[in-house]
Amino acid sequence: MRAWASPPVPSLASHGLAHGPLPRVHDTASGQQVTLPTDGSARLYVCGITPYDATHLGHAATYLAFDLLQRVWRDAGVPVSYTQNVTDIDDPLLERASRDGLDWRDLATREIERFRSDMTALRVLAPDDLVGVTESMELVIDVVQRLSAAGATYAVEGDLYFDVHADPTFGGVGHLDDATMRALSAERGGDPDRAGKRDPLDCLLWTAERPGEPSWQSPFGRGRPGWHTECAAIAVDRLGRSFDVQGGGSDLVFPHHEMSASQAQVAFAERPFARAYLHAGMVGLDGEKMSKSQGNLVLVSTLRDGGCDPMVLRMALLAHHYRGDWSWTDDDLAAAEKRLSRWREAVGRPDGADRGGEGGGEGGAAGPVVTGMRSALADDLDAPGALAAVDAWASAGGGDGTRVAAACDALLGIAV
């Protein structure tokens, strides 16, 4: 599947600013900060969209978080391999297509293209591999076969389930109690109360063909794959085992990331599935989580169509730490517009080069601000701290504007 075109990223080393530090990030599984990668190159998997509606600000905030991670890694001189999936077959997609009288494939194609356009406008670095589930059936089937060979599957009325207790480390990502996992399973697409299951938390690997629904041939009969299996299969195929970071929104901790990890660990007999799990907080509106199912969405495309500068929107989102939950208001855009205007004014001051010394190496006016930005971002991607470093530089009169602008672009993705 085609991704989108990444924007060029300036090399700060070529501006006389050397390389930045490796980031320390919060790992959900251990509850601690870890420094990754450990072997000179980074492998990142981020769960992508289910394309039945446009990109809302919750999506945008999540993908910006992992865009920051890529930028910090690259600034540290670390090569990055990045894979993102697209869940282009799933119940919500089929339900929305039926509601709107559309072919599910046409709906997916339309919304994937809108997502590409939004990511391009926000200057998000594209994945090396953007992989649709519908083009990955052989990979999914292979994982299910491996799980069956390991004795980790069973059937309920033709549907194939994964026995979560086949993985002795099940629960090691979110560390949630059984009652919480059951409640979240029911809320997030699971079926804990289905009769015939060995354990309420066991999850679908392969759904048997249903009348009027798309299906694919497999050794277990015609049907379609379970959500969690898709990411396990795609991640291992593209990035290998024990890759560095599994990322997504905090609503994916359970069941999605927990189940994907357990399935991969049993299927390939190797742990861990990922070395660290990073999760972005939820963006709300009027006190409620912003989500497609709730219908309380602020869409990136709607803001763009209304004339919003994508750099203002990016600035507004980066003003919140990626792990925190927060609620969107119109004040976020207004504050971001003022901030970006101040930065652009400081960068464009004609006396900035004279005071800062563009050729002054790390001793120029850019040195302290870039050090501040790098230090903040290395500390669990503290974007608000990085923004504050640039604010302080602008308030102090600027200087060395060309290199500061390059740093804002390279580290924050903001074109000043």
C-alpha positions in Angstrom: 0.0 0.0 0.0 1.3 3.5 -0.9 2.2 5.7 2.0 2.6 9.5 1.6 5.6 11.6 0.8 7.7 12.6 3.8 8.9 16.2 4.1 12.7 16.8 3.9 14.3 16.8 7.4 17.3 19.2 7.9 20.4 17.6 9.4 21.4 19.7 12.4 24.9 18.1 12.2 25.4 19.8 8.9 24.5 23.1 10.6 27.4 22.6 13.1 25.2 21.3 15.9 26.5 17.7 16.1 24.1 14.9 17.0 21.5 14.9 19.8 21.1 12.3 22.5 19.1 9.1 22.4 15.6 9.4 23.8 14.5 8.0 27.1 10.8 6.9 26.8 8.2 5.6 29.1 7.6 1.9 28.6 4.0 0.9 29.6 5.1 -2.7 30.3 7.8 -1.9 32.8 6.4 1.4 34.0 9.9 2.9 33.7 11.8 5.0 31.3 14.1 3.1 28.9 16.7 4.2 26.4 16.2 2.8 22.9 17.5 1.5 20.6 20.3 -0.5 22.1 21.9 -1.8 18.9 22.4 1.1 16.6 19.2 1.1 14.6 15.5 1.5 15.6 12.5 -0.6 14.6 9.1 1.0 15.2 5.6 -0.3 14.7 2.6 1.9 15.2 -1.0 0.7 14.9 -2.8 2.6 12.1 -6.3 3.6 11.2 -9.4 1.7 10.5 -10.5 3.7 7.5 -14.2 4.3 8.0 -14.1 8.0 8.9 -11.7 11.0 8.6 -8.7 11.6 10.8 -9.7 13.3 14.1 -7.4 15.1 16.4 -6.9 12.1 18.6 -5.4 10.2 15.7 -3.3 13.3 14.8 -1.9 13.6 18.3 -0.9 10.0 18.4 0.9 10.0 15.1 2.6 13.2 16.0 4.0 11.5 19.1 5.6 8.8 17.1 6.7 11.4 14.5 8.6 13.1 17.3 10.2 9.8 18.3 11.4 9.3 14.7 12.8 12.8 14.6 14.7 12.4 17.9 16.2 9.1 16.8 17.2 10.5 13.4 18.8 13.6 15.1 20.8 11.1 17.2 22.1 9.6 14.0 20.0 6.4 14.4 18.5 4.8 11.2 14.8 4.0 11.7 12.7 1.3 10.2 9.0 2.2 10.6 5.9 0.1 9.8 2.3 1.2 10.2 -0.7 -1.0 9.3 -4.2 -0.1 8.0 -7.1 -2.2 9.3 -8.9 -2.1 6.0 -11.2 -4.9 6.9 -13.1 -4.9 10.3 -16.5 -4.7 11.7 -16.7 -0.9 12.1 -15.7 -0.5 8.4 -18.4 -2.9 7.2 -21.0 -1.3 9.5 -20.2 2.2 8.3 -20.3 1.1 4.6 -23.6 -0.6 5.1 -25.1 2.4 6.9 -24.0 4.8 4.1 -24.8 2.4 1.2 -21.2 2.2 0.0 -18.9 -0.7 -1.0 -16.6 -1.2 1.9 -13.6 -1.2 -0.4 -14.6 2.2 -1.8 -15.1 3.6 1.7 -11.7 2.4 2.8 -10.0 3.8 -0.3 -11.5 7.2 0.2 -10.6 7.5 3.9 -7.1 6.2 3.4 -6.5 8.9 0.9 -7.9 11.5 3.2 -5.6 10.2 6.0 -2.6 10.5 3.6 -3.6 14.1 2.8 -3.9 15.0 6.5 -0.5 13.4 7.4 1.1 15.2 4.5 -0.3 18.6 5.6 0.9 18.0 9.2 4.4 17.1 7.9 4.3 13.7 9.6 7.2 11.4 8.5 5.7 8.5 6.5 6.3 4.9 7.4 8.7 2.9 5.3 5.9 0.3 5.0 2.2 1.2 5.1 0.5 -2.2 5.1 -3.1 -3.1 4.6 -4.6 -6.1 6.2 -6.3 -7.1 3.0 -2.9 -7.5 1.3 -1.5 -9.5 4.3 -3.8 -12.5 4.5 -1.0 -15.0 3.9 0.9 -13.5 6.8 -2.1 -13.7 9.1 -2.9 -17.2 8.1 0.7 -18.3 8.8 0.5 -16.9 12.4 -2.8 -18.7 13.0 -1.3 -21.9 11.7 1.7 -21.5 14.0 -0.7 -20.9 17.0 -2.7 -24.0 16.1 0.5 -26.1 15.9 1.4 -24.8 19.3 -2.0 -26.0 20.7 -3.1 -22.5 21.4 -6.3 -22.4 19.4 -9.8 -23.9 19.6 -13.1 -23.5 17.8 -16.5 -22.1 18.8 -19.2 -22.5 16.2 -16.7 -22.4 13.4 -14.8 -19.3 14.8 -11.2 -19.9 15.8 -10.1 -18.5 19.2 -6.7 -17.9 20.8 -6.2 -19.4 24.3 -4.6 -16.5 26.2 -3.2 -18.8 28.8 -1.0 -20.4 26.2 1.3 -17.4 26.9 2.5 -17.6 30.5 3.3 -13.8 30.3 -0.2 -12.8 29.2 -1.1 -9.5 31.0 2.5 -8.3 31.0 1.9 -5.2 28.9 -0.9 -3.5 30.8 -0.7 -5.3 34.2 -4.5 -5.1 34.6 -6.6 -7.3 36.8 -9.0 -9.8 35.4 -12.2 -7.8 36.0 -10.7 -4.7 34.3 -9.6 -6.7 31.3 -13.1 -8.3 31.0 -14.7 -4.9 31.1 -12.3 -3.4 28.5 -12.7 -6.4 26.3 -16.5 -5.9 26.2 -16.0 -2.2 25.5 -13.4 -2.5 22.8 -14.6 -5.2 20.4 -14.2 -8.4 22.4 -16.9 -10.9 23.3 -16.1 -12.0 26.9 -19.6 -13.3 27.5 -19.8 -15.6 24.5 -20.8 -19.1 25.4 -18.4 -21.9 24.6 -15.2 -20.0 25.3 -12.6 -21.5 27.6 -11.9 -18.1 29.1 -13.8 -14.9 28.7 -10.6 -13.1 27.6 -9.8 -15.5 24.8 -9.9 -13.6 21.5 -10.9 -14.2 17.9 -8.2 -15.3 15.5 -10.3 -16.1 12.5 -14.0 -15.3 12.1 -15.9 -17.9 9.9 -17.6 -16.5 6.8 -20.8 -14.6 7.5 -23.5 -14.0 4.9 -23.0 -10.9 2.9 -19.5 -10.2 4.4 -16.1 -10.4 2.6 -14.1 -13.5 3.3 -10.8 -15.2 2.3 -9.9 -18.9 1.9 -7.8 -20.4 4.6 -7.0 -23.9 6.0 -9.6 -23.2 8.7 -12.3 -22.4 6.2 -13.4 -19.2 4.5 -13.5 -16.1 6.8 -11.5 -13.1 7.9 -8.9 -12.4 10.5 -9.1 -11.1 14.0 -7.9 -7.6 14.7 -5.0 -8.5 17.1 -3.6 -11.2 14.8 -3.2 -8.8 11.9 -0.7 -6.5 13.8 1.2 -9.5 15.2 1.7 -10.8 11.7 2.6 -7.6 10.0 5.0 -6.4 12.7 7.0 -9.5 12.8 7.1 -9.8 9.0 8.3 -6.2 8.4 10.4 -5.6 11.5 11.4 -9.0 12.8 11.1 -10.4 16.4 11.8 -8.3 19.5 11.6 -5.0 17.6 12.1 -1.8 19.6 8.8 0.0 20.0 5.1 -1.0 19.7 3.1 2.3 19.7 -0.4 3.6 19.6 -3.1 5.3 21.7 -3.5 4.3 25.3 -6.9 2.7 24.4 -4.9 0.0 22.7 -3.0 -1.2 25.8 -5.8 -3.7 26.3 -6.9 -5.7 24.5 -5.1 -4.9 21.3 -1.4 -4.7 22.3 -1.8 -7.3 25.0 -3.3 -9.8 22.6 -0.9 -9.0 19.7 2.1 -9.5 22.0 0.8 -12.8 23.4 -0.1 -14.2 20.0 3.3 -13.3 18.5 5.2 -14.7 21.5 3.4 -18.0 21.3 3.5 -18.2 17.5 7.2 -17.5 17.2 8.3 -18.9 20.6 10.3 -15.7 21.3 9.9 -12.9 23.9 9.4 -10.1 24.0 7.3 -9.1 21.0 8.5 -5.6 21.5 11.2 -4.1 23.8 9.0 -1.2 24.8 5.4 -0.1 24.5 4.6 3.6 24.1 1.1 4.9 24.4 -0.3 8.3 23.7 -3.0 9.8 25.8 -6.6 10.4 24.8 -7.8 13.7 23.3 -11.3 14.7 24.5 -13.9 17.3 23.6 -16.2 18.8 26.2 -15.0 16.3 28.8 -15.5 13.2 26.7 -12.9 11.1 24.9 -12.9 12.0 21.2 -13.8 8.9 19.2 -15.6 7.8 16.1 -18.0 5.7 18.0 -19.0 8.6 20.2 -19.3 10.9 17.2 -17.7 13.8 19.1 -15.0 14.5 16.6 -12.9 17.4 15.5 -11.6 16.4 12.1 -8.2 17.5 10.8 -9.7 17.8 7.3 -12.5 20.1 8.6 -10.0 22.4 10.2 -7.9 22.5 7.1 -10.9 23.1 4.9 -11.7 26.0 7.2 -8.4 27.7 6.5 -6.4 26.5 9.5 -2.6 26.6 8.9 -1.5 23.0 9.4 1.6 24.3 11.3 -0.7 26.0 13.7 -2.6 22.8 14.3 0.7 20.9 14.7 1.9 23.5 17.2 -1.4 23.2 19.1 -1.1 19.4 19.4 2.5 19.5 20.5 1.7 21.9 23.3 0.4 18.9 25.2 2.7 16.0 26.4 2.0 12.9 24.4 1.2 10.7 27.3 -1.3 13.0 29.0 -5.1 13.0 28.5 -6.5 16.4 27.6 -9.5 18.1 26.1 -9.5 20.2 23.0 -10.8 23.8 22.9 -10.7 26.6 20.4 -8.2 28.3 22.7 -5.6 25.7 21.7 -5.6 27.0 18.1 -5.6 30.6 19.2 -2.6 30.1 21.5 -0.7 28.1 18.8 -1.3 30.8 16.2 0.1 33.5 18.5 3.1 31.3 19.4 3.9 30.5 15.8 3.7 34.1 14.8 6.2 35.0 17.6 8.6 32.3 16.4 8.3 33.5 12.8 8.9 37.1 13.7 12.0 36.1 15.7 13.4 34.0 12.9 12.9 36.8 10.4 14.5 39.6 12.4 17.1 41.1 10.2 19.5 41.7 13.1 19.3 38.1 14.3 22.3 36.9 12.3 24.5 39.7 13.5 23.7 39.1 17.2 23.7 35.3 17.0 26.6 34.6 14.7 25.3 32.1 12.1 28.8 30.7 11.7 29.5 30.6 15.5 29.2 26.8 15.9 27.6 25.6 19.2 28.5 29.0 20.7 26.0 30.9 18.5 22.6 31.9 19.7 21.2 28.6 18.3 23.4 26.5 20.6 21.5 26.9 23.9 18.0 26.7 22.4 18.8 23.6 20.4 20.4 22.0 23.5 17.2 22.9 25.4 15.0 21.4 22.7 17.0 18.2 22.5 17.1 17.8 26.3 13.4 18.1 26.6 12.6 15.7 23.7 15.1 13.2 25.1 13.1 13.2 28.3 10.2 11.1 27.2 9.4 13.3 24.2 8.6 16.4 26.2 7.3 18.6 23.4 5.9 21.3 25.7 9.4 21.7 27.1 10.9 21.9 23.7 8.4 24.6 22.7 9.3 26.5 25.9 12.9 26.5 24.9 12.1 28.2 21.6 9.7 30.6 23.4 12.6 31.7 25.6 14.9 32.2 22.7 12.2 34.3 20.8 11.5 36.4 24.0 15.2 37.1 24.4 15.4 38.7 21.0 16.2 35.7 18.8 19.5 35.4 16.9 20.9 32.7 14.6 17.5 32.4 13.1 18.5 30.1 10.3 19.7 27.4 12.6 16.9 27.7 15.0 14.4 27.4 12.2 16.3 24.3 11.0 16.0 22.8 14.5 12.3 23.6 14.7 11.9 21.7 11.5 14.2 18.8 12.2 13.1 18.2 15.8 9.5 19.4 16.0 8.4 19.2 12.3 7.3 22.8 12.4 8.1 24.9 9.3 8.9 28.3 10.7 
